[in-house]
Amino acid sequence: MTQVEVKWLDAIKPEYDFSVLDLLTPFLENEILDNSKKIEIIEAILVVDPLFEPAVREKFPVYYKD
């Protein structure tokens, strides 16, 4: 993956990151989703914030169940 640094993106990245986390986090607690969908959501969250505690906490039990 290529890292691109563009100054104007620096201004909107925190807002984008917050929006992604705010949108995807509720799906971590959704009991209806199957494990493969939860894994996709967890991985998407961890791209934005690799240490996002709710996703890290959910990652291991979901992988263990799958």
PDBQT receptor file of N, H, CA, C and O in Angstrom, charges set to zero:
ATOM      1  N   MET A   1       0.842  -1.169   0.000  1.00  0.00    +0.000 N 
ATOM      2  CA  MET A   1       0.000   0.000   0.000  1.00  0.00    +0.000 C 
ATOM      3  C   MET A   1       0.891   1.238   0.000  1.00  0.00    +0.000 C 
ATOM      4  O   MET A   1       1.817   1.342   0.805  1.00  0.00    +0.000 OA
ATOM      5  N   THR A   2       0.618   2.147  -0.877  1.00  0.00    +0.000 N 
ATOM      6  H   THR A   2      -0.134   2.062  -1.531  1.00  0.00    +0.000 HD
ATOM      7  CA  THR A   2       1.404   3.362  -1.005  1.00  0.00    +0.000 C 
ATOM      8  C   THR A   2       0.866   4.438  -0.070  1.00  0.00    +0.000 C 
ATOM      9  O   THR A   2      -0.339   4.676   0.000  1.00  0.00    +0.000 OA
ATOM     10  N   GLN A   3       1.772   5.072   0.633  1.00  0.00    +0.000 N 
ATOM     11  H   GLN A   3       2.751   4.878   0.576  1.00  0.00    +0.000 HD
ATOM     12  CA  GLN A   3       1.405   6.182   1.508  1.00  0.00    +0.000 C 
ATOM     13  C   GLN A   3       1.466   7.470   0.707  1.00  0.00    +0.000 C 
ATOM     14  O   GLN A   3       2.489   7.785   0.100  1.00  0.00    +0.000 OA
ATOM     15  N   VAL A   4       0.372   8.208   0.706  1.00  0.00    +0.000 N 
ATOM     16  H   VAL A   4      -0.459   7.952   1.199  1.00  0.00    +0.000 HD
ATOM     17  CA  VAL A   4       0.311   9.480   0.004  1.00  0.00    +0.000 C 
ATOM     18  C   VAL A   4       0.063  10.561   1.030  1.00  0.00    +0.000 C 
ATOM     19  O   VAL A   4      -0.864  10.467   1.834  1.00  0.00    +0.000 OA
ATOM     20  N   GLU A   5       0.890  11.582   1.003  1.00  0.00    +0.000 N 
ATOM     21  H   GLU A   5       1.644  11.659   0.350  1.00  0.00    +0.000 HD
ATOM     22  CA  GLU A   5       0.700  12.698   1.925  1.00  0.00    +0.000 C 
ATOM     23  C   GLU A   5       0.273  13.922   1.131  1.00  0.00    +0.000 C 
ATOM     24  O   GLU A   5       1.013  14.434   0.291  1.00  0.00    +0.000 OA
ATOM     25  N   VAL A   6      -0.932  14.372   1.419  1.00  0.00    +0.000 N 
ATOM     26  H   VAL A   6      -1.532  13.956   2.101  1.00  0.00    +0.000 HD
ATOM     27  CA  VAL A   6      -1.481  15.542   0.770  1.00  0.00    +0.000 C 
ATOM     28  C   VAL A   6      -1.967  16.461   1.886  1.00  0.00    +0.000 C 
ATOM     29  O   VAL A   6      -2.777  16.063   2.722  1.00  0.00    +0.000 OA
ATOM     30  N   LYS A   7      -1.470  17.678   1.888  1.00  0.00    +0.000 N 
ATOM     31  H   LYS A   7      -0.811  18.001   1.208  1.00  0.00    +0.000 HD
ATOM     32  CA  LYS A   7      -1.759  18.602   2.993  1.00  0.00    +0.000 C 
ATOM     33  C   LYS A   7      -3.250  18.829   3.209  1.00  0.00    +0.000 C 
ATOM     34  O   LYS A   7      -3.696  18.866   4.356  1.00  0.00    +0.000 OA
ATOM     35  N   TRP A   8      -4.032  18.982   2.144  1.00  0.00    +0.000 N 
ATOM     36  H   TRP A   8      -3.669  18.952   1.213  1.00  0.00    +0.000 HD
ATOM     37  CA  TRP A   8      -5.439  19.279   2.334  1.00  0.00    +0.000 C 
ATOM     38  C   TRP A   8      -6.192  18.099   2.942  1.00  0.00    +0.000 C 
ATOM     39  O   TRP A   8      -7.229  18.285   3.578  1.00  0.00    +0.000 OA
ATOM     40  N   LEU A   9      -5.675  16.891   2.751  1.00  0.00    +0.000 N 
ATOM     41  H   LEU A   9      -4.832  16.740   2.234  1.00  0.00    +0.000 HD
ATOM     42  CA  LEU A   9      -6.305  15.725   3.359  1.00  0.00    +0.000 C 
ATOM     43  C   LEU A   9      -6.082  15.677   4.868  1.00  0.00    +0.000 C 
ATOM     44  O   LEU A   9      -6.909  15.145   5.609  1.00  0.00    +0.000 OA
ATOM     45  N   ASP A  10      -4.966  16.233   5.316  1.00  0.00    +0.000 N 
ATOM     46  H   ASP A  10      -4.294  16.666   4.715  1.00  0.00    +0.000 HD
ATOM     47  CA  ASP A  10      -4.675  16.253   6.743  1.00  0.00    +0.000 C 
ATOM     48  C   ASP A  10      -5.764  16.972   7.525  1.00  0.00    +0.000 C 
ATOM     49  O   ASP A  10      -6.022  16.640   8.682  1.00  0.00    +0.000 OA
ATOM     50  N   ALA A  11      -6.392  17.939   6.908  1.00  0.00    +0.000 N 
ATOM     51  H   ALA A  11      -6.182  18.208   5.968  1.00  0.00    +0.000 HD
ATOM     52  CA  ALA A  11      -7.427  18.708   7.586  1.00  0.00    +0.000 C 
ATOM     53  C   ALA A  11      -8.726  17.909   7.763  1.00  0.00    +0.000 C 
ATOM     54  O   ALA A  11      -9.461  18.131   8.725  1.00  0.00    +0.000 OA
ATOM     55  N   ILE A  12      -9.008  16.992   6.852  1.00  0.00    +0.000 N 
ATOM     56  H   ILE A  12      -8.411  16.812   6.070  1.00  0.00    +0.000 HD
ATOM     57  CA  ILE A  12     -10.279  16.261   6.946  1.00  0.00    +0.000 C 
ATOM     58  C   ILE A  12     -10.129  14.831   7.463  1.00  0.00    +0.000 C 
ATOM     59  O   ILE A  12     -11.131  14.194   7.786  1.00  0.00    +0.000 OA
ATOM     60  N   LYS A  13      -8.916  14.318   7.547  1.00  0.00    +0.000 N 
ATOM     61  H   LYS A  13      -8.101  14.836   7.285  1.00  0.00    +0.000 HD
ATOM     62  CA  LYS A  13      -8.712  12.936   7.976  1.00  0.00    +0.000 C 
ATOM     63  C   LYS A  13      -9.281  12.648   9.361  1.00  0.00    +0.000 C 
ATOM     64  O   LYS A  13      -9.955  11.629   9.512  1.00  0.00    +0.000 OA
ATOM     65  N   PRO A  14      -9.056  13.472  10.377  1.00  0.00    +0.000 N 
ATOM     66  CA  PRO A  14      -9.644  13.152  11.695  1.00  0.00    +0.000 C 
ATOM     67  C   PRO A  14     -11.178  13.067  11.659  1.00  0.00    +0.000 C 
ATOM     68  O   PRO A  14     -11.772  12.205  12.308  1.00  0.00    +0.000 OA
ATOM     69  N   GLU A  15     -11.794  13.944  10.917  1.00  0.00    +0.000 N 
ATOM     70  H   GLU A  15     -11.311  14.644  10.390  1.00  0.00    +0.000 HD
ATOM     71  CA  GLU A  15     -13.255  13.914  10.806  1.00  0.00    +0.000 C 
ATOM     72  C   GLU A  15     -13.710  12.646  10.082  1.00  0.00    +0.000 C 
ATOM     73  O   GLU A  15     -14.698  12.023  10.472  1.00  0.00    +0.000 OA
ATOM     74  N   TYR A  16     -12.993  12.273   9.038  1.00  0.00    +0.000 N 
ATOM     75  H   TYR A  16     -12.191  12.779   8.721  1.00  0.00    +0.000 HD
ATOM     76  CA  TYR A  16     -13.300  11.045   8.302  1.00  0.00    +0.000 C 
ATOM     77  C   TYR A  16     -13.146   9.823   9.211  1.00  0.00    +0.000 C 
ATOM     78  O   TYR A  16     -14.021   8.959   9.257  1.00  0.00    +0.000 OA
ATOM     79  N   ASP A  17     -12.029   9.765   9.928  1.00  0.00    +0.000 N 
ATOM     80  H   ASP A  17     -11.319  10.468   9.891  1.00  0.00    +0.000 HD
ATOM     81  CA  ASP A  17     -11.785   8.648  10.837  1.00  0.00    +0.000 C 
ATOM     82  C   ASP A  17     -12.894   8.534  11.875  1.00  0.00    +0.000 C 
ATOM     83  O   ASP A  17     -13.400   7.439  12.123  1.00  0.00    +0.000 OA
ATOM     84  N   PHE A  18     -13.275   9.649  12.478  1.00  0.00    +0.000 N 
ATOM     85  H   PHE A  18     -12.865  10.538  12.276  1.00  0.00    +0.000 HD
ATOM     86  CA  PHE A  18     -14.333   9.648  13.475  1.00  0.00    +0.000 C 
ATOM     87  C   PHE A  18     -15.644   9.166  12.866  1.00  0.00    +0.000 C 
ATOM     88  O   PHE A  18     -16.378   8.399  13.490  1.00  0.00    +0.000 OA
ATOM     89  N   SER A  19     -15.937   9.614  11.657  1.00  0.00    +0.000 N 
ATOM     90  H   SER A  19     -15.341  10.237  11.150  1.00  0.00    +0.000 HD
ATOM     91  CA  SER A  19     -17.188   9.206  10.995  1.00  0.00    +0.000 C 
ATOM     92  C   SER A  19     -17.218   7.701  10.728  1.00  0.00    +0.000 C 
ATOM     93  O   SER A  19     -18.241   7.049  10.934  1.00  0.00    +0.000 OA
ATOM     94  N   VAL A  20     -16.112   7.165  10.277  1.00  0.00    +0.000 N 
ATOM     95  H   VAL A  20     -15.281   7.695  10.110  1.00  0.00    +0.000 HD
ATOM     96  CA  VAL A  20     -16.034   5.721  10.011  1.00  0.00    +0.000 C 
ATOM     97  C   VAL A  20     -16.231   4.937  11.305  1.00  0.00    +0.000 C 
ATOM     98  O   VAL A  20     -17.011   3.986  11.345  1.00  0.00    +0.000 OA
ATOM     99  N   LEU A  21     -15.524   5.336  12.365  1.00  0.00    +0.000 N 
ATOM    100  H   LEU A  21     -14.890   6.108  12.332  1.00  0.00    +0.000 HD
ATOM    101  CA  LEU A  21     -15.658   4.644  13.641  1.00  0.00    +0.000 C 
ATOM    102  C   LEU A  21     -17.066   4.772  14.195  1.00  0.00    +0.000 C 
ATOM    103  O   LEU A  21     -17.623   3.806  14.717  1.00  0.00    +0.000 OA
ATOM    104  N   ASP A  22     -17.638   5.955  14.085  1.00  0.00    +0.000 N 
ATOM    105  H   ASP A  22     -17.186   6.740  13.661  1.00  0.00    +0.000 HD
ATOM    106  CA  ASP A  22     -18.989   6.204  14.582  1.00  0.00    +0.000 C 
ATOM    107  C   ASP A  22     -20.014   5.365  13.816  1.00  0.00    +0.000 C 
ATOM    108  O   ASP A  22     -20.985   4.888  14.404  1.00  0.00    +0.000 OA
ATOM    109  N   LEU A  23     -19.810   5.186  12.537  1.00  0.00    +0.000 N 
ATOM    110  H   LEU A  23     -19.021   5.573  12.059  1.00  0.00    +0.000 HD
ATOM    111  CA  LEU A  23     -20.729   4.409  11.705  1.00  0.00    +0.000 C 
ATOM    112  C   LEU A  23     -20.601   2.903  11.932  1.00  0.00    +0.000 C 
ATOM    113  O   LEU A  23     -21.607   2.198  12.013  1.00  0.00    +0.000 OA
ATOM    114  N   LEU A  24     -19.367   2.411  12.034  1.00  0.00    +0.000 N 
ATOM    115  H   LEU A  24     -18.550   2.984  11.968  1.00  0.00    +0.000 HD
ATOM    116  CA  LEU A  24     -19.153   0.965  12.075  1.00  0.00    +0.000 C 
ATOM    117  C   LEU A  24     -19.201   0.348  13.470  1.00  0.00    +0.000 C 
ATOM    118  O   LEU A  24     -19.520  -0.833  13.601  1.00  0.00    +0.000 OA
ATOM    119  N   THR A  25     -18.896   1.108  14.502  1.00  0.00    +0.000 N 
ATOM    120  H   THR A  25     -18.637   2.068  14.395  1.00  0.00    +0.000 HD
ATOM    121  CA  THR A  25     -18.840   0.552  15.858  1.00  0.00    +0.000 C 
ATOM    122  C   THR A  25     -20.135  -0.125  16.296  1.00  0.00    +0.000 C 
ATOM    123  O   THR A  25     -20.061  -1.198  16.895  1.00  0.00    +0.000 OA
ATOM    124  N   PRO A  26     -21.306   0.430  16.036  1.00  0.00    +0.000 N 
ATOM    125  CA  PRO A  26     -22.530  -0.264  16.471  1.00  0.00    +0.000 C 
ATOM    126  C   PRO A  26     -22.694  -1.671  15.880  1.00  0.00    +0.000 C 
ATOM    127  O   PRO A  26     -23.363  -2.517  16.474  1.00  0.00    +0.000 OA
ATOM    128  N   PHE A  27     -22.097  -1.920  14.736  1.00  0.00    +0.000 N 
ATOM    129  H   PHE A  27     -21.553  -1.234  14.254  1.00  0.00    +0.000 HD
ATOM    130  CA  PHE A  27     -22.204  -3.248  14.123  1.00  0.00    +0.000 C 
ATOM    131  C   PHE A  27     -21.435  -4.309  14.905  1.00  0.00    +0.000 C 
ATOM    132  O   PHE A  27     -21.708  -5.500  14.755  1.00  0.00    +0.000 OA
ATOM    133  N   LEU A  28     -20.484  -3.898  15.730  1.00  0.00    +0.000 N 
ATOM    134  H   LEU A  28     -20.262  -2.930  15.851  1.00  0.00    +0.000 HD
ATOM    135  CA  LEU A  28     -19.728  -4.860  16.529  1.00  0.00    +0.000 C 
ATOM    136  C   LEU A  28     -20.630  -5.587  17.515  1.00  0.00    +0.000 C 
ATOM    137  O   LEU A  28     -20.370  -6.740  17.863  1.00  0.00    +0.000 OA
ATOM    138  N   GLU A  29     -21.680  -4.924  17.965  1.00  0.00    +0.000 N 
ATOM    139  H   GLU A  29     -21.891  -3.989  17.683  1.00  0.00    +0.000 HD
ATOM    140  CA  GLU A  29     -22.576  -5.506  18.952  1.00  0.00    +0.000 C 
ATOM    141  C   GLU A  29     -23.804  -6.158  18.317  1.00  0.00    +0.000 C 
ATOM    142  O   GLU A  29     -24.681  -6.649  19.027  1.00  0.00    +0.000 OA
ATOM    143  N   ASN A  30     -23.869  -6.165  17.006  1.00  0.00    +0.000 N 
ATOM    144  H   ASN A  30     -23.156  -5.766  16.429  1.00  0.00    +0.000 HD
ATOM    145  CA  ASN A  30     -25.015  -6.728  16.302  1.00  0.00    +0.000 C 
ATOM    146  C   ASN A  30     -24.922  -8.256  16.310  1.00  0.00    +0.000 C 
ATOM    147  O   ASN A  30     -24.006  -8.834  15.724  1.00  0.00    +0.000 OA
ATOM    148  N   GLU A  31     -25.866  -8.892  16.972  1.00  0.00    +0.000 N 
ATOM    149  H   GLU A  31     -26.610  -8.423  17.449  1.00  0.00    +0.000 HD
ATOM    150  CA  GLU A  31     -25.868 -10.353  17.084  1.00  0.00    +0.000 C 
ATOM    151  C   GLU A  31     -26.376 -11.043  15.820  1.00  0.00    +0.000 C 
ATOM    152  O   GLU A  31     -26.184 -12.248  15.654  1.00  0.00    +0.000 OA
ATOM    153  N   ILE A  32     -27.017 -10.298  14.936  1.00  0.00    +0.000 N 
ATOM    154  H   ILE A  32     -27.173  -9.319  15.070  1.00  0.00    +0.000 HD
ATOM    155  CA  ILE A  32     -27.584 -10.882  13.717  1.00  0.00    +0.000 C 
ATOM    156  C   ILE A  32     -26.511 -11.143  12.656  1.00  0.00    +0.000 C 
ATOM    157  O   ILE A  32     -26.636 -12.078  11.865  1.00  0.00    +0.000 OA
ATOM    158  N   LEU A  33     -25.472 -10.329  12.637  1.00  0.00    +0.000 N 
ATOM    159  H   LEU A  33     -25.371  -9.569  13.280  1.00  0.00    +0.000 HD
ATOM    160  CA  LEU A  33     -24.416 -10.484  11.634  1.00  0.00    +0.000 C 
ATOM    161  C   LEU A  33     -23.658 -11.786  11.829  1.00  0.00    +0.000 C 
ATOM    162  O   LEU A  33     -23.374 -12.189  12.957  1.00  0.00    +0.000 OA
ATOM    163  N   ASP A  34     -23.335 -12.438  10.724  1.00  0.00    +0.000 N 
ATOM    164  H   ASP A  34     -23.566 -12.110   9.808  1.00  0.00    +0.000 HD
ATOM    165  CA  ASP A  34     -22.511 -13.629  10.834  1.00  0.00    +0.000 C 
ATOM    166  C   ASP A  34     -21.052 -13.217  11.039  1.00  0.00    +0.000 C 
ATOM    167  O   ASP A  34     -20.694 -12.052  10.859  1.00  0.00    +0.000 OA
ATOM    168  N   ASN A  35     -20.226 -14.176  11.412  1.00  0.00    +0.000 N 
ATOM    169  H   ASN A  35     -20.517 -15.122  11.557  1.00  0.00    +0.000 HD
ATOM    170  CA  ASN A  35     -18.839 -13.876  11.752  1.00  0.00    +0.000 C 
ATOM    171  C   ASN A  35     -18.045 -13.307  10.591  1.00  0.00    +0.000 C 
ATOM    172  O   ASN A  35     -17.182 -12.455  10.804  1.00  0.00    +0.000 OA
ATOM    173  N   SER A  36     -18.307 -13.747   9.376  1.00  0.00    +0.000 N 
ATOM    174  H   SER A  36     -19.008 -14.439   9.203  1.00  0.00    +0.000 HD
ATOM    175  CA  SER A  36     -17.538 -13.239   8.239  1.00  0.00    +0.000 C 
ATOM    176  C   SER A  36     -17.805 -11.745   8.024  1.00  0.00    +0.000 C 
ATOM    177  O   SER A  36     -16.888 -10.996   7.687  1.00  0.00    +0.000 OA
ATOM    178  N   LYS A  37     -19.046 -11.314   8.215  1.00  0.00    +0.000 N 
ATOM    179  H   LYS A  37     -19.791 -11.923   8.489  1.00  0.00    +0.000 HD
ATOM    180  CA  LYS A  37     -19.372  -9.884   8.084  1.00  0.00    +0.000 C 
ATOM    181  C   LYS A  37     -18.743  -9.082   9.221  1.00  0.00    +0.000 C 
ATOM    182  O   LYS A  37     -18.235  -7.981   9.011  1.00  0.00    +0.000 OA
ATOM    183  N   LYS A  38     -18.783  -9.650  10.435  1.00  0.00    +0.000 N 
ATOM    184  H   LYS A  38     -19.196 -10.545  10.606  1.00  0.00    +0.000 HD
ATOM    185  CA  LYS A  38     -18.164  -8.960  11.574  1.00  0.00    +0.000 C 
ATOM    186  C   LYS A  38     -16.664  -8.811  11.369  1.00  0.00    +0.000 C 
ATOM    187  O   LYS A  38     -16.086  -7.779  11.711  1.00  0.00    +0.000 OA
ATOM    188  N   ILE A  39     -16.041  -9.827  10.820  1.00  0.00    +0.000 N 
ATOM    189  H   ILE A  39     -16.510 -10.665  10.542  1.00  0.00    +0.000 HD
ATOM    190  CA  ILE A  39     -14.600  -9.760  10.558  1.00  0.00    +0.000 C 
ATOM    191  C   ILE A  39     -14.304  -8.642   9.564  1.00  0.00    +0.000 C 
ATOM    192  O   ILE A  39     -13.339  -7.900   9.745  1.00  0.00    +0.000 OA
ATOM    193  N   GLU A  40     -15.108  -8.509   8.527  1.00  0.00    +0.000 N 
ATOM    194  H   GLU A  40     -15.892  -9.112   8.380  1.00  0.00    +0.000 HD
ATOM    195  CA  GLU A  40     -14.919  -7.431   7.558  1.00  0.00    +0.000 C 
ATOM    196  C   GLU A  40     -15.041  -6.062   8.231  1.00  0.00    +0.000 C 
ATOM    197  O   GLU A  40     -14.252  -5.158   7.958  1.00  0.00    +0.000 OA
ATOM    198  N   ILE A  41     -16.020  -5.919   9.099  1.00  0.00    +0.000 N 
ATOM    199  H   ILE A  41     -16.662  -6.654   9.321  1.00  0.00    +0.000 HD
ATOM    200  CA  ILE A  41     -16.227  -4.652   9.799  1.00  0.00    +0.000 C 
ATOM    201  C   ILE A  41     -15.065  -4.364  10.740  1.00  0.00    +0.000 C 
ATOM    202  O   ILE A  41     -14.564  -3.241  10.792  1.00  0.00    +0.000 OA
ATOM    203  N   ILE A  42     -14.642  -5.376  11.477  1.00  0.00    +0.000 N 
ATOM    204  H   ILE A  42     -15.049  -6.288  11.434  1.00  0.00    +0.000 HD
ATOM    205  CA  ILE A  42     -13.506  -5.209  12.393  1.00  0.00    +0.000 C 
ATOM    206  C   ILE A  42     -12.263  -4.801  11.632  1.00  0.00    +0.000 C 
ATOM    207  O   ILE A  42     -11.559  -3.882  12.050  1.00  0.00    +0.000 OA
ATOM    208  N   GLU A  43     -11.983  -5.456  10.538  1.00  0.00    +0.000 N 
ATOM    209  H   GLU A  43     -12.555  -6.202  10.198  1.00  0.00    +0.000 HD
ATOM    210  CA  GLU A  43     -10.790  -5.123   9.750  1.00  0.00    +0.000 C 
ATOM    211  C   GLU A  43     -10.865  -3.707   9.184  1.00  0.00    +0.000 C 
ATOM    212  O   GLU A  43      -9.853  -3.009   9.127  1.00  0.00    +0.000 OA
ATOM    213  N   ALA A  44     -12.052  -3.278   8.765  1.00  0.00    +0.000 N 
ATOM    214  H   ALA A  44     -12.875  -3.845   8.811  1.00  0.00    +0.000 HD
ATOM    215  CA  ALA A  44     -12.219  -1.906   8.264  1.00  0.00    +0.000 C 
ATOM    216  C   ALA A  44     -11.963  -0.896   9.378  1.00  0.00    +0.000 C 
ATOM    217  O   ALA A  44     -11.318   0.128   9.155  1.00  0.00    +0.000 OA
ATOM    218  N   ILE A  45     -12.464  -1.182  10.568  1.00  0.00    +0.000 N 
ATOM    219  H   ILE A  45     -12.988  -2.014  10.749  1.00  0.00    +0.000 HD
ATOM    220  CA  ILE A  45     -12.229  -0.288  11.705  1.00  0.00    +0.000 C 
ATOM    221  C   ILE A  45     -10.745  -0.222  12.032  1.00  0.00    +0.000 C 
ATOM    222  O   ILE A  45     -10.211   0.857  12.289  1.00  0.00    +0.000 OA
ATOM    223  N   LEU A  46     -10.082  -1.361  12.024  1.00  0.00    +0.000 N 
ATOM    224  H   LEU A  46     -10.516  -2.238  11.815  1.00  0.00    +0.000 HD
ATOM    225  CA  LEU A  46      -8.669  -1.396  12.398  1.00  0.00    +0.000 C 
ATOM    226  C   LEU A  46      -7.756  -0.754  11.356  1.00  0.00    +0.000 C 
ATOM    227  O   LEU A  46      -6.617  -0.407  11.668  1.00  0.00    +0.000 OA
ATOM    228  N   VAL A  47      -8.234  -0.593  10.137  1.00  0.00    +0.000 N 
ATOM    229  H   VAL A  47      -9.159  -0.875   9.883  1.00  0.00    +0.000 HD
ATOM    230  CA  VAL A  47      -7.468   0.168   9.145  1.00  0.00    +0.000 C 
ATOM    231  C   VAL A  47      -7.430   1.644   9.557  1.00  0.00    +0.000 C 
ATOM    232  O   VAL A  47      -6.406   2.315   9.430  1.00  0.00    +0.000 OA
ATOM    233  N   VAL A  48      -8.562   2.125  10.046  1.00  0.00    +0.000 N 
ATOM    234  H   VAL A  48      -9.394   1.580  10.149  1.00  0.00    +0.000 HD
ATOM    235  CA  VAL A  48      -8.672   3.521  10.455  1.00  0.00    +0.000 C 
ATOM    236  C   VAL A  48      -7.941   3.750  11.773  1.00  0.00    +0.000 C 
ATOM    237  O   VAL A  48      -7.215   4.732  11.923  1.00  0.00    +0.000 OA
ATOM    238  N   ASP A  49      -8.135   2.836  12.730  1.00  0.00    +0.000 N 
ATOM    239  H   ASP A  49      -8.726   2.038  12.608  1.00  0.00    +0.000 HD
ATOM    240  CA  ASP A  49      -7.513   2.965  14.047  1.00  0.00    +0.000 C 
ATOM    241  C   ASP A  49      -7.080   1.580  14.516  1.00  0.00    +0.000 C 
ATOM    242  O   ASP A  49      -7.892   0.830  15.058  1.00  0.00    +0.000 OA
ATOM    243  N   PRO A  50      -5.818   1.235  14.315  1.00  0.00    +0.000 N 
ATOM    244  CA  PRO A  50      -5.341  -0.116  14.627  1.00  0.00    +0.000 C 
ATOM    245  C   PRO A  50      -5.456  -0.509  16.097  1.00  0.00    +0.000 C 
ATOM    246  O   PRO A  50      -5.389  -1.695  16.424  1.00  0.00    +0.000 OA
ATOM    247  N   LEU A  51      -5.625   0.460  16.982  1.00  0.00    +0.000 N 
ATOM    248  H   LEU A  51      -5.679   1.423  16.717  1.00  0.00    +0.000 HD
ATOM    249  CA  LEU A  51      -5.729   0.161  18.405  1.00  0.00    +0.000 C 
ATOM    250  C   LEU A  51      -7.105   0.477  18.977  1.00  0.00    +0.000 C 
ATOM    251  O   LEU A  51      -7.241   0.671  20.185  1.00  0.00    +0.000 OA
ATOM    252  N   PHE A  52      -8.122   0.532  18.128  1.00  0.00    +0.000 N 
ATOM    253  H   PHE A  52      -8.012   0.375  17.146  1.00  0.00    +0.000 HD
ATOM    254  CA  PHE A  52      -9.475   0.840  18.581  1.00  0.00    +0.000 C 
ATOM    255  C   PHE A  52      -9.959  -0.312  19.458  1.00  0.00    +0.000 C 
ATOM    256  O   PHE A  52     -10.253  -1.404  18.971  1.00  0.00    +0.000 OA
ATOM    257  N   GLU A  53     -10.034  -0.044  20.755  1.00  0.00    +0.000 N 
ATOM    258  H   GLU A  53      -9.795   0.843  21.150  1.00  0.00    +0.000 HD
ATOM    259  CA  GLU A  53     -10.249  -1.095  21.742  1.00  0.00    +0.000 C 
ATOM    260  C   GLU A  53     -11.486  -1.963  21.517  1.00  0.00    +0.000 C 
ATOM    261  O   GLU A  53     -11.374  -3.184  21.620  1.00  0.00    +0.000 OA
ATOM    262  N   PRO A  54     -12.662  -1.403  21.215  1.00  0.00    +0.000 N 
ATOM    263  CA  PRO A  54     -13.818  -2.285  21.000  1.00  0.00    +0.000 C 
ATOM    264  C   PRO A  54     -13.616  -3.284  19.850  1.00  0.00    +0.000 C 
ATOM    265  O   PRO A  54     -14.070  -4.425  19.934  1.00  0.00    +0.000 OA
ATOM    266  N   ALA A  55     -12.944  -2.861  18.794  1.00  0.00    +0.000 N 
ATOM    267  H   ALA A  55     -12.575  -1.934  18.726  1.00  0.00    +0.000 HD
ATOM    268  CA  ALA A  55     -12.706  -3.763  17.658  1.00  0.00    +0.000 C 
ATOM    269  C   ALA A  55     -11.660  -4.812  18.005  1.00  0.00    +0.000 C 
ATOM    270  O   ALA A  55     -11.803  -5.980  17.646  1.00  0.00    +0.000 OA
ATOM    271  N   VAL A  56     -10.618  -4.399  18.698  1.00  0.00    +0.000 N 
ATOM    272  H   VAL A  56     -10.501  -3.450  18.989  1.00  0.00    +0.000 HD
ATOM    273  CA  VAL A  56      -9.579  -5.357  19.101  1.00  0.00    +0.000 C 
ATOM    274  C   VAL A  56     -10.170  -6.385  20.058  1.00  0.00    +0.000 C 
ATOM    275  O   VAL A  56      -9.886  -7.577  19.947  1.00  0.00    +0.000 OA
ATOM    276  N   ARG A  57     -10.993  -5.922  20.999  1.00  0.00    +0.000 N 
ATOM    277  H   ARG A  57     -11.224  -4.953  21.089  1.00  0.00    +0.000 HD
ATOM    278  CA  ARG A  57     -11.625  -6.807  21.973  1.00  0.00    +0.000 C 
ATOM    279  C   ARG A  57     -12.549  -7.824  21.288  1.00  0.00    +0.000 C 
ATOM    280  O   ARG A  57     -12.637  -8.973  21.720  1.00  0.00    +0.000 OA
ATOM    281  N   GLU A  58     -13.222  -7.407  20.240  1.00  0.00    +0.000 N 
ATOM    282  H   GLU A  58     -13.151  -6.473  19.888  1.00  0.00    +0.000 HD
ATOM    283  CA  GLU A  58     -14.171  -8.277  19.536  1.00  0.00    +0.000 C 
ATOM    284  C   GLU A  58     -13.471  -9.195  18.524  1.00  0.00    +0.000 C 
ATOM    285  O   GLU A  58     -14.004 -10.245  18.164  1.00  0.00    +0.000 OA
ATOM    286  N   LYS A  59     -12.304  -8.806  18.078  1.00  0.00    +0.000 N 
ATOM    287  H   LYS A  59     -11.871  -7.953  18.371  1.00  0.00    +0.000 HD
ATOM    288  CA  LYS A  59     -11.620  -9.529  17.006  1.00  0.00    +0.000 C 
ATOM    289  C   LYS A  59     -11.306 -10.975  17.370  1.00  0.00    +0.000 C 
ATOM    290  O   LYS A  59     -11.585 -11.878  16.580  1.00  0.00    +0.000 OA
ATOM    291  N   PHE A  60     -10.747 -11.210  18.519  1.00  0.00    +0.000 N 
ATOM    292  H   PHE A  60     -10.521 -10.477  19.161  1.00  0.00    +0.000 HD
ATOM    293  CA  PHE A  60     -10.310 -12.549  18.859  1.00  0.00    +0.000 C 
ATOM    294  C   PHE A  60     -11.461 -13.531  19.062  1.00  0.00    +0.000 C 
ATOM    295  O   PHE A  60     -11.389 -14.652  18.557  1.00  0.00    +0.000 OA
ATOM    296  N   PRO A  61     -12.528 -13.151  19.790  1.00  0.00    +0.000 N 
ATOM    297  CA  PRO A  61     -13.647 -14.101  19.899  1.00  0.00    +0.000 C 
ATOM    298  C   PRO A  61     -14.308 -14.406  18.544  1.00  0.00    +0.000 C 
ATOM    299  O   PRO A  61     -14.736 -15.535  18.303  1.00  0.00    +0.000 OA
ATOM    300  N   VAL A  62     -14.387 -13.413  17.674  1.00  0.00    +0.000 N 
ATOM    301  H   VAL A  62     -14.039 -12.496  17.869  1.00  0.00    +0.000 HD
ATOM    302  CA  VAL A  62     -15.009 -13.635  16.362  1.00  0.00    +0.000 C 
ATOM    303  C   VAL A  62     -14.147 -14.588  15.529  1.00  0.00    +0.000 C 
ATOM    304  O   VAL A  62     -14.675 -15.496  14.887  1.00  0.00    +0.000 OA
ATOM    305  N   TYR A  63     -12.827 -14.388  15.536  1.00  0.00    +0.000 N 
ATOM    306  H   TYR A  63     -12.399 -13.650  16.058  1.00  0.00    +0.000 HD
ATOM    307  CA  TYR A  63     -11.951 -15.299  14.791  1.00  0.00    +0.000 C 
ATOM    308  C   TYR A  63     -11.990 -16.701  15.399  1.00  0.00    +0.000 C 
ATOM    309  O   TYR A  63     -11.934 -17.699  14.681  1.00  0.00    +0.000 OA
ATOM    310  N   TYR A  64     -12.085 -16.765  16.708  1.00  0.00    +0.000 N 
ATOM    311  H   TYR A  64     -12.131 -15.954  17.291  1.00  0.00    +0.000 HD
ATOM    312  CA  TYR A  64     -12.122 -18.058  17.386  1.00  0.00    +0.000 C 
ATOM    313  C   TYR A  64     -13.385 -18.841  17.034  1.00  0.00    +0.000 C 
ATOM    314  O   TYR A  64     -13.339 -20.063  16.894  1.00  0.00    +0.000 OA
ATOM    315  N   LYS A  65     -14.521 -18.134  16.890  1.00  0.00    +0.000 N 
ATOM    316  H   LYS A  65     -14.558 -17.141  17.004  1.00  0.00    +0.000 HD
ATOM    317  CA  LYS A  65     -15.800 -18.771  16.552  1.00  0.00    +0.000 C 
ATOM    318  C   LYS A  65     -15.820 -19.233  15.100  1.00  0.00    +0.000 C 
ATOM    319  O   LYS A  65     -16.494 -20.208  14.766  1.00  0.00    +0.000 OA
ATOM    320  N   ASP A  66     -15.091 -18.543  14.243  1.00  0.00    +0.000 N 
ATOM    321  H   ASP A  66     -14.544 -17.751  14.514  1.00  0.00    +0.000 HD
ATOM    322  CA  ASP A  66     -15.141 -18.828  12.808  1.00  0.00    +0.000 C 
ATOM    323  C   ASP A  66     -14.328 -20.018  12.504  1.00  0.00    +0.000 C 
ATOM    324  O   ASP A  66     -14.239 -20.425  11.345  1.00  0.00    +0.000 OA
TER     325      ASP A  66
